[in-house]
Amino acid sequence: MASKVIMPKLSPTMEEGQIARWLKKEGDKVSMGEPLAEIDTDKATMEMQALSNGVLRKILIGEGESAPLGQLIGIIGEPDEDISALLSEAPAKAPATTAQPAPAESEPAQPAERPPAETPAEKPAAATAGNGAGGRLIVSPLAARMAAEAGIDLRSLQGSGPGGRIIKKDIESAMSQQQPSPAAVGRPTLRVVEGRQQQPVVAGASTYHDEPASEIRRTIARRLVTSLGPVPHFFLTSEIEMDRAAEMRKGINALDPDLKISINDIIIKVTAAALMQHPQVNASFQDKVVRYYDHADIGVAVAIEDGLITPVIRSADQKSLSQITAEIRELADRAKSRKLKPEEYTGATFSVSNLGMFGINEFTAIINPPEGGILAIGAMTPQPVVREGEVVVRQMMRVTMSCDHRLIDGATGAKFLQTFKKILENPLYLVV
């Protein structure tokens, strides 16, 4: 019996998904539990598994298209099974609008279709005269539009598509071999770059191209708007001397080069230790209650291709530095390859974002609700400082804490930063 393939809920906050890639094509056999497609969720790209055996009979949502949770996106069934009943449940797609291409100044207009954007399958549009059947010119809508914008006479071309149809590559070939006709002089032209159309807004203005925003990027945009609005931020900055932390890191790595502990790993461990001393910071505002967490689940911001994701180090306060190092490395690698599970990047109690490796000395980070705060870590650089009346050079680092003022008062945040600074400047506190 045929079964539906619906857009699954792959993360706790997911509202819709975008098809990144179908791993099967229509007519392929599929088995229950086998990866069927890659879905861009609000957090990462994740594999959707088949929930039945059979053949992928129909793909209803193409790659790059989005669908809300629960929407029918495909059908699995037997090769000769009637799936018309399920097909009738598929949402109807809005018909493409058409427009006539602008006529050339020295020749009559070609009444070929010109849709607003390239479609996956080029459908033929007819124009009078030419070399098609019955004396009609057969041209795809995209090719017609490209020819009109470039001032190319369609009647001068021999189509390479089925039945002599003029398609996109015929226009591209003509554009590379011929000079624009007089009709195109003084008119903005359309360029095709890697299949994406770049259209000038006005004559002389920069060309551009539009690409669908990924679900990750769209969710980041939504969450940042909801964060800066409802969450009242305030910021505290402290300067920290990092020489002892750097020496400790160097010494540990000398004892065991395979550990490869980073300064950021030490910062995560120190953050967890400071949170345990200041439970008011390791908390979240829940409208009618304040929720205090027993352990420090630290979200570590990791940059990926089209956004930011925060893998979570669970109970970082109870883990050794070597455990934190190994876990961060493994989670970061899977975050960049988009293989994280929802429980691995949601539910942090506090976050750390480090842009020091990019040469950023100081910045402010936006809180990820419902967390109560986030640390923005700048670069560690040698600076002249005064110690005991003398100017000396020390490795200094600026840290800015973003606080949810509904939860954390100025003094509370300042005391947390004092503890954080004290431990980081004297990392032996971690073993006390």
C-alpha positions as CSV (number, residue, x, y, z in Angstrom):
1,M,0.0,0.0,0.0
2,A,1.3,3.4,-1.0
3,S,2.5,5.6,1.9
4,K,3.0,9.3,2.3
5,V,6.4,11.0,2.8
6,I,5.7,14.1,4.8
7,M,8.0,16.9,6.1
8,P,9.2,15.6,9.4
9,K,9.9,17.4,12.6
10,L,13.7,17.2,12.9
11,S,14.3,19.7,15.7
12,P,12.3,20.9,18.7
13,T,11.8,24.5,17.2
14,M,11.4,23.5,13.6
15,E,8.3,24.9,11.8
16,E,9.2,24.1,8.2
17,G,12.0,22.4,6.3
18,Q,13.8,23.0,3.1
19,I,14.8,20.2,0.8
20,A,18.6,20.4,0.5
21,R,19.0,17.3,-1.6
22,W,17.0,14.2,-2.5
23,L,19.2,11.1,-2.0
24,K,16.8,9.0,-4.1
25,K,15.2,9.8,-7.4
26,E,11.8,8.8,-8.7
27,G,11.7,5.1,-9.5
28,D,14.5,4.2,-7.0
29,K,13.8,1.4,-4.5
30,V,13.9,2.5,-0.8
31,S,14.0,0.5,2.4
32,M,12.6,1.5,5.8
33,G,15.2,3.4,7.7
34,E,17.3,4.3,4.6
35,P,18.2,7.9,4.1
36,L,15.8,9.5,1.7
37,A,16.6,13.2,1.6
38,E,18.6,15.9,3.3
39,I,16.5,18.5,5.0
40,D,17.6,22.0,6.0
41,T,16.0,22.6,9.4
42,D,16.2,25.7,11.6
43,K,19.4,24.3,13.2
44,A,21.3,22.1,10.7
45,T,21.0,19.9,7.6
46,M,19.7,16.5,8.7
47,E,18.9,13.2,6.9
48,M,15.2,12.2,6.6
49,Q,14.8,8.4,6.7
50,A,12.2,6.4,4.8
51,L,9.4,5.0,7.0
52,S,8.3,2.3,4.6
53,N,9.6,-0.1,1.9
54,G,8.9,0.3,-1.8
55,V,9.7,2.6,-4.7
56,L,9.9,6.4,-4.5
57,R,7.0,7.0,-6.9
58,K,6.7,10.7,-6.7
59,I,8.7,13.7,-5.5
60,L,6.4,16.6,-4.8
61,I,8.8,19.2,-3.4
62,G,12.0,19.9,-5.3
63,E,15.4,20.7,-4.0
64,G,15.6,24.2,-2.7
65,E,11.9,24.4,-1.9
66,S,10.4,24.6,1.6
67,A,7.4,22.9,3.1
68,P,5.7,23.2,6.5
69,L,5.7,20.3,9.0
70,G,3.4,17.5,8.0
71,Q,3.0,18.6,4.3
72,L,3.1,15.8,1.7
73,I,6.5,15.9,-0.1
74,G,6.7,12.5,-1.7
75,I,5.0,9.2,-2.2
76,I,6.4,5.6,-1.7
77,G,4.5,2.7,-3.1
78,E,4.7,-0.4,-5.4
79,P,5.9,0.2,-9.0
80,D,2.4,-0.4,-10.6
81,E,0.3,0.9,-7.7
82,D,-2.4,3.5,-8.2
83,I,-1.3,6.6,-6.3
84,S,-3.8,9.0,-7.7
85,A,-5.7,9.3,-4.4
86,L,-2.5,10.4,-2.6
87,L,-1.5,12.8,-5.5
88,S,-4.9,14.5,-5.1
89,E,-3.8,15.5,-1.5
90,A,-0.7,17.3,-2.7
91,P,-0.9,21.1,-2.4
92,A,-1.4,22.8,-5.7
93,K,1.5,24.9,-6.9
94,A,0.8,28.4,-8.0
95,P,0.9,28.7,-11.8
96,A,3.9,30.6,-13.2
97,T,3.1,34.1,-14.5
98,T,4.1,35.0,-18.0
99,A,5.1,38.1,-19.8
100,Q,6.0,39.1,-23.3
101,P,9.6,40.0,-24.0
102,A,10.4,43.6,-24.8
103,P,10.4,44.1,-28.6
104,A,13.6,45.0,-30.3
105,E,13.8,48.4,-31.8
106,S,14.6,47.1,-35.3
107,E,12.5,44.0,-35.5
108,P,9.0,42.7,-34.5
109,A,8.5,41.3,-31.0
110,Q,8.8,37.6,-30.4
111,P,5.7,36.4,-28.6
112,A,7.6,33.9,-26.5
113,E,6.8,33.3,-22.8
114,R,9.1,35.0,-20.3
115,P,8.6,33.5,-16.8
116,P,10.0,35.4,-13.8
117,A,12.7,32.8,-13.1
118,E,14.3,29.7,-14.5
119,T,12.4,26.5,-13.9
120,P,14.0,23.1,-13.3
121,A,12.5,21.7,-16.6
122,E,12.4,24.1,-19.5
123,K,9.0,24.1,-21.2
124,P,8.7,25.1,-24.8
125,A,7.2,28.4,-25.9
126,A,6.2,29.0,-29.5
127,A,6.9,32.0,-31.7
128,T,5.9,32.8,-35.2
129,A,8.3,32.0,-38.1
130,G,11.5,30.0,-37.7
131,N,12.6,26.4,-38.2
132,G,10.2,24.5,-35.9
133,A,7.4,22.3,-37.0
134,G,4.8,24.1,-39.1
135,G,7.0,27.1,-39.5
136,R,6.8,27.9,-35.8
137,L,9.9,28.7,-33.6
138,I,10.1,26.5,-30.5
139,V,11.9,28.2,-27.7
140,S,12.1,27.7,-23.9
141,P,10.8,30.6,-21.7
142,L,14.3,31.1,-20.2
143,A,15.9,31.1,-23.6
144,A,13.3,33.6,-24.9
145,R,14.0,36.0,-22.0
146,M,17.8,35.7,-22.3
147,A,17.6,36.4,-26.0
148,A,15.3,39.4,-25.5
149,E,17.6,40.9,-22.9
150,A,20.8,40.3,-25.0
151,G,19.2,41.5,-28.2
152,I,19.7,38.1,-30.0
153,D,17.4,37.3,-33.0
154,L,15.9,33.9,-32.2
155,R,15.3,33.3,-35.9
156,S,19.0,33.3,-36.5
157,L,19.6,30.3,-34.2
158,Q,19.3,26.6,-34.7
159,G,18.0,24.9,-31.5
160,S,19.8,22.0,-30.0
161,G,16.8,20.8,-27.9
162,P,14.2,18.2,-28.8
163,G,12.4,19.0,-32.0
164,G,14.8,21.9,-32.7
165,R,13.8,23.7,-29.5
166,I,16.1,26.7,-28.6
167,I,17.3,26.3,-25.1
168,K,19.5,28.1,-22.6
169,K,22.8,26.8,-23.9
170,D,22.0,27.9,-27.4
171,I,21.6,31.5,-26.2
172,E,24.7,31.3,-24.1
173,S,26.6,30.1,-27.2
174,A,25.2,32.9,-29.3
175,M,26.1,35.5,-26.5
176,S,29.7,34.3,-26.5
177,Q,30.1,34.3,-30.3
178,Q,28.2,37.4,-31.4
179,Q,28.2,41.1,-30.6
180,P,25.0,42.5,-29.2
181,S,22.5,43.7,-31.9
182,P,21.8,47.4,-32.1
183,A,18.6,46.8,-30.2
184,A,20.6,45.9,-27.2
185,V,22.8,49.0,-27.2
186,G,22.2,51.2,-24.2
187,R,20.0,48.6,-22.6
188,P,21.1,46.8,-19.3
189,T,21.9,43.2,-20.0
190,L,21.2,40.1,-18.0
191,R,24.1,37.8,-17.2
192,V,23.9,34.2,-16.2
193,V,26.4,33.0,-13.6
194,E,26.4,29.4,-12.7
195,G,22.8,29.2,-13.8
196,R,21.7,32.1,-11.5
197,Q,20.3,35.1,-13.2
198,Q,21.7,38.5,-12.2
199,Q,19.4,41.3,-13.1
200,P,20.2,45.0,-12.9
201,V,17.6,47.1,-11.0
202,V,18.3,50.2,-13.0
203,A,20.6,51.1,-15.8
204,G,24.2,51.4,-14.5
205,A,23.4,49.8,-11.1
206,S,25.1,46.6,-9.9
207,T,23.7,43.3,-11.0
208,Y,22.6,40.9,-8.3
209,H,21.2,37.4,-7.8
210,D,18.8,35.9,-5.3
211,E,19.2,32.6,-3.6
212,P,16.8,30.9,-1.2
213,A,17.7,31.5,2.4
214,S,18.5,28.3,4.2
215,E,16.3,27.3,7.2
216,I,19.3,27.9,9.4
217,R,19.8,31.5,8.2
218,R,16.0,32.2,8.4
219,T,15.8,30.8,12.0
220,I,18.9,32.8,13.0
221,A,17.1,36.0,11.7
222,R,13.9,35.2,13.5
223,R,15.6,34.3,16.8
224,L,17.8,37.4,16.8
225,V,14.8,39.7,16.3
226,T,12.9,38.0,19.1
227,S,16.0,38.1,21.3
228,L,16.9,41.8,21.0
229,G,13.3,42.9,21.3
230,P,11.9,41.1,24.3
231,V,15.2,40.4,26.1
232,P,16.6,43.5,27.7
233,H,20.4,43.3,27.1
234,F,23.1,45.0,29.0
235,F,26.9,44.4,28.5
236,L,29.9,44.2,30.9
237,T,33.5,44.1,29.6
238,S,36.6,43.0,31.5
239,E,40.2,42.7,30.5
240,I,42.0,39.5,31.5
241,E,45.7,38.6,31.7
242,M,46.2,35.3,29.9
243,D,49.9,34.5,30.5
244,R,49.3,31.8,33.1
245,A,46.5,30.2,31.1
246,A,48.7,30.2,28.1
247,E,51.6,28.7,30.1
248,M,49.2,26.0,31.5
249,R,48.0,25.1,28.0
250,K,51.6,24.9,26.7
251,G,52.7,22.7,29.6
252,I,49.7,20.3,29.3
253,N,50.2,19.9,25.5
254,A,53.9,19.3,26.1
255,L,53.1,16.4,28.4
256,D,50.6,14.9,25.9
257,P,50.8,16.4,22.4
258,D,47.7,14.3,21.3
259,L,45.5,16.4,23.6
260,K,45.9,19.6,21.6
261,I,44.1,21.7,24.3
262,S,43.2,25.2,23.1
263,I,42.7,28.4,25.0
264,N,39.0,28.2,24.1
265,D,38.8,24.8,25.8
266,I,40.2,26.3,29.0
267,I,37.7,29.2,28.7
268,I,34.8,26.7,28.5
269,K,36.0,24.9,31.6
270,V,36.5,28.2,33.5
271,T,33.0,29.4,32.4
272,A,31.5,26.3,33.9
273,A,33.4,26.6,37.1
274,A,32.3,30.3,37.5
275,L,28.6,29.4,36.7
276,M,28.6,26.9,39.6
277,Q,29.7,29.7,41.9
278,H,27.0,32.0,40.6
279,P,23.8,30.1,40.1
280,Q,21.9,33.3,39.4
281,V,23.7,33.4,36.0
282,N,23.2,29.8,35.2
283,A,19.5,30.3,35.0
284,S,16.7,31.4,32.6
285,F,13.7,33.7,33.0
286,Q,10.5,31.7,32.4
287,D,7.8,34.4,32.6
288,K,6.4,33.3,36.0
289,V,9.4,31.5,37.4
290,V,13.2,31.7,37.3
291,R,14.7,28.3,36.3
292,Y,18.0,27.5,38.0
293,Y,20.1,24.7,36.4
294,D,22.1,22.2,38.5
295,H,24.8,21.8,35.9
296,A,26.5,24.1,33.3
297,D,25.5,23.0,29.8
298,I,27.7,25.3,27.7
299,G,26.8,26.2,24.2
300,V,29.9,26.7,22.0
301,A,29.3,28.9,18.9
302,V,30.6,27.2,15.8
303,A,30.6,28.9,12.4
304,I,29.2,26.8,9.6
305,E,28.8,27.5,5.9
306,D,25.6,29.5,6.1
307,G,25.2,30.4,9.7
308,L,26.0,29.6,13.3
309,I,25.2,26.7,15.4
310,T,26.0,26.0,19.1
311,P,26.9,22.5,20.0
312,V,26.4,21.9,23.7
313,I,28.9,20.5,26.2
314,R,26.6,18.9,28.8
315,S,27.6,19.2,32.5
316,A,30.9,20.9,31.6
317,D,31.4,21.6,35.3
318,Q,31.8,17.9,35.9
319,K,34.2,17.1,33.0
320,S,37.9,17.3,32.8
321,L,39.7,19.6,30.5
322,S,40.7,16.7,28.3
323,Q,37.1,15.5,28.1
324,I,35.9,19.0,27.1
325,T,38.6,19.2,24.4
326,A,37.7,15.9,22.8
327,E,34.0,16.6,23.0
328,I,34.3,20.1,21.5
329,R,36.5,18.8,18.6
330,E,34.1,16.0,17.8
331,L,30.9,18.1,18.0
332,A,32.5,21.0,16.0
333,D,33.5,18.5,13.2
334,R,30.0,17.1,13.0
335,A,28.5,20.6,13.2
336,K,30.5,21.6,10.1
337,S,29.4,18.5,8.3
338,R,25.8,19.1,9.5
339,K,25.5,15.7,11.3
340,L,24.4,16.9,14.8
341,K,21.4,15.5,16.5
342,P,18.8,18.1,17.8
343,E,19.7,17.2,21.5
344,E,23.3,18.1,20.7
345,Y,22.7,21.7,19.8
346,T,19.7,22.7,21.9
347,G,19.1,23.3,25.6
348,A,22.3,25.1,26.7
349,T,22.2,27.0,30.0
350,F,24.8,29.6,28.9
351,S,26.9,30.2,25.7
352,V,30.4,31.2,24.7
353,S,31.3,32.8,21.4
354,N,35.0,33.3,20.5
355,L,36.0,35.4,17.6
356,G,39.6,35.9,18.8
357,M,40.9,33.5,16.1
358,F,39.6,36.0,13.5
359,G,41.6,38.9,15.0
360,I,38.6,40.5,16.7
361,N,39.7,42.3,19.8
362,E,36.2,43.0,21.3
363,F,32.6,42.5,20.3
364,T,29.1,42.0,21.9
365,A,27.1,38.8,21.3
366,I,23.3,38.4,21.3
367,I,21.7,36.2,23.9
368,N,20.2,32.9,22.7
369,P,16.8,32.7,24.6
370,P,16.0,31.3,27.1
371,E,19.7,31.5,28.3
372,G,20.5,34.2,30.7
373,G,23.8,35.3,29.2
374,I,26.6,34.8,26.7
375,L,30.4,35.6,26.7
376,A,32.0,37.2,23.7
377,I,35.7,36.3,23.7
378,G,38.2,38.6,21.9
379,A,41.7,38.0,20.7
380,M,44.6,37.4,23.1
381,T,47.3,39.9,22.2
382,P,50.5,41.2,23.8
383,Q,49.8,44.6,25.5
384,P,51.9,47.0,27.7
385,V,50.4,47.0,31.2
386,V,51.5,48.4,34.6
387,R,52.5,45.9,37.2
388,E,54.0,47.0,40.5
389,G,54.8,50.4,39.1
390,E,56.6,49.1,36.0
391,V,55.4,48.8,32.4
392,V,55.6,45.2,31.3
393,V,54.1,43.2,28.3
394,R,51.3,40.7,29.1
395,Q,49.0,38.6,27.0
396,M,45.7,40.4,27.4
397,M,42.2,39.4,26.3
398,R,38.9,41.4,26.4
399,V,35.7,39.6,27.3
400,T,32.2,41.1,27.1
401,M,29.3,39.5,28.9
402,S,25.8,40.0,27.5
403,C,23.2,39.8,30.3
404,D,19.4,39.3,30.4
405,H,18.4,42.2,32.7
406,R,15.2,40.4,33.7
407,L,17.4,37.8,35.4
408,I,20.8,39.3,36.0
409,D,21.4,42.6,37.7
410,G,24.6,44.7,37.1
411,A,26.2,43.6,40.3
412,T,25.3,40.0,39.7
413,G,26.9,40.0,36.3
414,A,30.0,41.9,37.6
415,K,30.6,39.3,40.3
416,F,30.4,36.5,37.8
417,L,32.9,38.2,35.6
418,Q,35.2,38.8,38.6
419,T,35.1,35.1,39.4
420,F,35.7,34.2,35.7
421,K,38.7,36.6,35.6
422,K,40.1,35.3,38.8
423,I,40.1,31.7,37.7
424,L,41.3,32.4,34.2
425,E,44.2,34.5,35.5
426,N,45.0,31.8,38.1
427,P,43.9,28.5,36.4
428,L,45.3,26.4,39.3
429,Y,42.0,27.2,41.0
430,L,40.5,24.6,38.7
431,V,42.3,21.8,40.7
432,V,41.5,23.2,44.1
